[in-house]
Amino acid sequence: MSKPMLELHGIVKTYNRGKPNEIKVLRGADLTVDQGEVVALVAPSGAGKSTLLHIAGLLDTADQGQVLINGQDMSGKSDRKRTAVRRDEVGFIYQFHHLLPEFSALENIVLPQLANGVSQSVAERRALELLGNVGVADRADHRPAAMSGGEQQRVAFCRALANEPLILLADEPTGNLDPATSDQVFETLMALARDTGLSALIATHNMELAARMDRVVRMENGVLV
């Protein structure tokens, strides 16, 4: 039986608390993502998908509730501990690639590994392997400005996987891609999840892609259904 990789219990998040323009974004959201499971997160714009992903990935904190990553309760943990878990066990992909423009595709994937104590040669070998997996190994020496949007996003995908995270969190990762490229990136993600046991929570507006994932959860009025 697969074990939970990500657990959210009773997550509450309010912006501008106590002010006239108070916004209750999350009102007790609960979610479990098991090892190797790819879950689609569907909601209208402004409903709190990004907030939920940021809390799940320890980039933000909830007002109430618990976040468990690989069984470890992150409530009350120090910033240093949260940073270490985020670096080692969580990968992020955003709608916009956020690659470092002055570095090549290869270097963008090598850098997070070096920061994690991996040697240059091992980091470069893994980077080339990842680029090959998504069909852009021939762009390894190109900077982001010299690549298409689809190529940039595939490099960002590789960067998110550079440190072999247990959980991948993706916020509209194919939103800027044409249908064919979107499909290729999605198929790569699903294959990796199947082959490595990677767990993923993917926010998307694309209902066709959502239907191809293991499960779809919807955000309604600040809770997940």
Secondary structure, 3 states (H helix, E strand, C coil): CCCEEEEEEEEEEEECCCCCCCEEEEEEEEEEEECCCEEEEECCCCCCHHHHHHHHCCCCCCCEEEEEECCEECCCCCHHHHHHHHHHHEEEECCCCCCCCCCCHHHHHHHHHHHCCCCHHHHHHHHHHHHHHCCCHHHCCCCHHHCCHHHHHHHHHHHHHCCCCCEEEEECCCCCCCHHHHHHHHHHHHHHHHHHCCEEEEECCCHHHHHCCCEEEEEECCEEC
